Amino acid sequence: MIIERPSSARGHVRTDWLDSRHTFSFGGYYDPAWMGFGPLRVINEDRVDAGAGFPPHRHANMEILSYVISGGLAHKDSSGGGGLIGPGELQWMSAGHGVEHSEYNGSPTQPVHFLQIWIQPSRLNHEPAYAQRAAVAADARGWTLLAAPDGRNGSVPLRQDAIVRDVRLDQGESAEHVLDPARLYWLQVVQGTVSANGRELQAGDALGFQDESGPLRLHGGGQGRADVLLFDLGH
């Protein structure tokens, strides 16, 4: 089964400093048909005005990833984690048994655009933890591993049977990943235009794959470089 989640169908929250699109139910946006996908619970596409952000607040028992598209995101948490996350960089915060944190736009003049991603952990009440992964190289070709349970190859170490990969595709370039029907897959287009097994997708569009096998073939289209995330998830 292939599940389509067009960008335009996502939940939308707008405040005086935040423009946020919600793939799954979150905060004031609730849709019982979109409560998550396997352990993947949240994908919010946030645009935060200069100098604004999320003040200190508390989370527990969630793996939280922030993937910056443009601008800079300033993070600080009670476990000692913190820093400025730039374009293409990935931040991991495992909330564990509880952690207080804040996220602010790191610039007084420019907006920040990023994805906030939540994945449910496989076990409750870990010690909180934090890590940051450098941006994918500008000349990278093929899939790049961003997150994995064992933190291999420089990825951040998720506390769940979940793997996150990234691929960048210029017009005419292609990439392939073989789907295992025993696993779930969520394909999220971050930027640009791609086709996925013949389906044309724009930034913000997504596809979910359940009980699917065989190759997932991606082809870059449009004028700019496409950026695509693939979540490889256990049930």
Secondary structure by P-SEA (a helix, b strand, c coil): cbbbbcccccbbbbcccbbbbbccccccccccccccccccccccccccccccccccccccccbbbbbbccbbbbbbccccbbbbbcccbbbbbccccccccccccccccbbbbbbbbbbbbccccccccccccccccccccccccccccccccccccccccbbbbbbbbccccbbbbbbbccbbbbbbbcbbbbbccccccccccbbbbccccccbbbbbbcccbbbbbbbbccc
